[in-house]
Amino acid sequence: MSQDQYRQCRMHRDLGKGRQVYTAYIPSCFAKVGKTIGIKIKDEWEEGWVIDEAGPCRNIEDVNNSRENHKRFSWVLGD
């Protein structure tokens, strides 16, 4: 599997009184269901994220195109 492969993952981390959920594309080599990882959110590393679901592998170009499409639709819809 190439380094350019990513999987969209749904993950969570427990906060004591609740649970925080996050979805992001991460490199395929780290995208294993049940694995605990650290991720970078807004330039800060946050540890303790457990991967609940991992989607199919996608090339980095597909991920970037998806991100650009989302930005375009957000602009059109006013989000």
Secondary structure as UniProt FT lines:
FT   TURN            3..4
FT   STRAND          5..14
FT   STRAND          19..27
FT   TURN            28..30
FT   TURN            33..34
FT   STRAND          36..41
FT   TURN            42..43
FT   STRAND          44..59
FT   HELIX           60..77
//
